Amino acid sequence: MSEFTIAELMVCRIAAEMEERGVTVLGSFTPLAYASYMLAKRTHTPDAYMIGYNALGMPPVELAFMGAEAAAYKASTARWGFLAAVNVVHLANRGNVEAVSSAQIDGSGSINLSVIGDYAKPKVRLPGGIGAPEVVQNYRTMLAYFGRHDRRVLTEKVDFATGGRWPIDPRERAQRGLQDGPTKIITPMCVLIRDSPEPFRIESLHGGATVDEVIASTGFELVVPADTPPQTPAPTPEQLSLLRSEIDPFGTIQFDFMSGRERVDYLAEVIEREWQRAVDALDDRGSA
């Protein structure tokens, strides 16, 4: 089981950021991020405390567009509202890591979930930040991931700063009562990291990506290590088996790499498969 997709590689890399301290919040349902949390919970962080869909202490669940939310609530310790999550976790500096996917990010670490173009007359109106500004500022690690790596996404300056992480210097953050930790960007080409006021640097490269390709595809300045950056670790056979057979059997992680038009057809296909499995299960129960 040595062959893997870039989506599976990114899932494993995001999962590696999860630890058993603090709280991991799952935010809105983005399949690739959710798969990463479930994988970490099933492997190296079994005791990590997760909050998803406002379900407290949720266990690992199988990803499904129709069933994941119900599964999370059914087996969770308790439930609460969004305002409580903001006050108790986000603003109280209890968050460990939450992966955020936005439309743009720039060299300062600012993310854009609001608009493309002028705010008054945008080309595209995006869903907005909801809790993202608190997450990227107050959590121990700011983790951003993208299904594309080009200068439109990793841009020189975001069209609108929905949120960001300031200051960067560990001492300045400590003086403001903020957790000290890095900003990391995970893309189909590489992992970028910023843990000081210096620009982002290349931490690792995926597969056949090169330093020159990463630089050419990034709209902001990058620090290139003196030595060639290492390769991002490949998924293990155990990780791939868990992902494909138990965590994401419907392949929902591909959703993050599709255009809007492709997503419509793909979503319909996955929902049909989920529904058919439910019908088959009911038929089997009736005939038992």
HELIX and SHEET records of a PDB file:
HELIX    1   1 ILE A    6  ALA A   15  1                                  10    
HELIX    2   2 PRO A   31  ARG A   42  1                                  12    
HELIX    3   3 ALA A   68  ALA A   75  1                                   8    
HELIX    4   4 PHE A   82  ALA A   85  1                                   4    
HELIX    5   5 VAL A   86  HIS A   90  3                                   5    
HELIX    6   6 ALA A  132  ASN A  138  1                                   7    
HELIX    7   7 PRO A  170  GLN A  175  1                                   6    
HELIX    8   8 VAL A  211  ALA A  216  1                                   6    
HELIX    9   9 PRO A  237  LEU A  242  1                                   6    
HELIX   10  10 LEU A  243  ILE A  247  3                                   5    
HELIX   11  11 THR A  252  PHE A  257  5                                   6    
HELIX   12  12 GLY A  260  SER A  287  1                                  28    
SHEET    1   A 9 ALA A  78  ARG A  79  0                                        
SHEET    2   A 9 ALA A  55  LEU A  56 -1                                        
SHEET    3   A 9 TYR A  49  GLY A  52 -1                                        
SHEET    4   A 9 VAL A  23  VAL A  25  1                                        
SHEET    5   A 9 GLY A  95  VAL A 100  1                                        
SHEET    6   A 9 THR A 141  TYR A 145  1                                        
SHEET    7   A 9 THR A 183  ILE A 186  1                                        
SHEET    8   A 9 CYS A 190  ARG A 194 -1                                        
SHEET    9   A 9 ARG A 201  LEU A 205 -1                                        
SHEET    1   B 2 GLN A 104  ILE A 105  0                                        
SHEET    2   B 2 ILE A 111  ASN A 112 -1                                        
SHEET    1   C 2 VAL A 115  GLY A 117  0                                        
SHEET    2   C 2 PRO A 122  ARG A 125 -1                                        
END                                                                             
